[in-house]
Amino acid sequence: MFKRLAGADDALVALLRECNPIQRSEELLLNYLVERVLSQDLYSDSDLPAFNRAAMDGFAVNSCDTRSAKPYSPVYLDHFLPIRTGMHVPEVFDAIVMLEDAVLRGNQLEVIVEVYPFKNIAKVGEDINRGQTVMKKGHRLRPPDIALLAALDIGKAEVYSRPRVAILPTGEELVPIGSRALEPGEAYEVNGLMTQQYVEMWGGEPFLYNPIPDDLIQIRSAIESHLDMDMIIVIGGTSVGEKDYAPQILSELGNLLVHGIRIQPGKPTAIGTICAKPVICLPGYPVATLSSLYLFVRSALKKMARLKDDTKIVSAKLTRKITSKPGYLSIARVALDGDKATLVMVSGAGILSSVARADGFIIIPEDKEGLDAGEMVEVQLY
């Protein structure tokens, strides 16, 4: 039996208390900066644009020559230059007349609007000035940010390192994916692959290892040999059975903070620390693994990687009643059809296809005994 079941919120608080933002940093080229977080301010060594740049296709002119130009009273210019968007505007001109506001009449330009100085011209430094702070420390770099850096000829930047995460699947019945055909009683190790992909999506650097047999010494050795990582995730062997060694090892080598959480699925999840490193022990059933990944690992990784929670949530109306276990936080998988959510499954922690059929999940609080048909709910998208 579990000695004491923790509430989901209390378990998350205990975990986050042990997760500190990564202090290491590294310098990376532009191609590798997307979704990375700046570890120092970035300054520009140049102006953007570096020259007066045409903002429209048209004709470069002196603005004073267009004074009083109107559709019914055009002016005719001898001094002008055909120009295209992005081209350098020579200093002898200070405005652009758009193509639709001018007509070439032989060697003269007929202009039907008056333009003011620097109309349709991006002036030197209009976007960024030399010496200006371009982005601040802690900024998460997106594709348009990286495009701006490229425009400023900033080819690399210093960013915080990703949290390094060791993923240790356990179970003597597990076979590495693609290694050989399965024998009766065996299964391919898929939880580690799923965890690896989520760790990468949520800002971590995953290191996935081959399955470890249900052996106390081997599991202990695997954990001890990865204490140079920022986080360790053990999958399987987390319950209270004869060969569920992970919580015992966590307790012996470090501090077992939580073992057993009032969530469904995912009850056998364990959380602790070894040498000040967070260790999360996930249940071996795939859907239970997924639930604990979303409820605990995601928030922990986001904090360590200095990323904000970007959970995608949509509102939908339940098509039928959902029951849940009183006193437990329940995760219900649902499929979306427009603004309607249909239950795929609440129980069945081993039915991985139920997740593939689902678009997201609903969290049913501990103090509710299910949700009624027609009720509006928040669906967290997978």
Helices and strands as residue ranges (DSSP letters): H 8-17, E 25-29, G 30-32, E 42-43, E 53-54, E 58-61, G 63-66, E 75-77, E 81-83, E 95-98, G 99-101, E 102-105, E 108-111, E 121-122, E 133-135, H 143-151, E 156-160, E 164-169, E 174-175, E 187-188, H 191-201, E 205-208, H 216-224, E 231-235, H 246-253, E 255-259, E 263-264, E 270-274, E 277-282, H 286-292, I 293-297, H 298-304, E 313-318, E 329-337, E 340-345, H 353-357, E 360-364, E 376-381
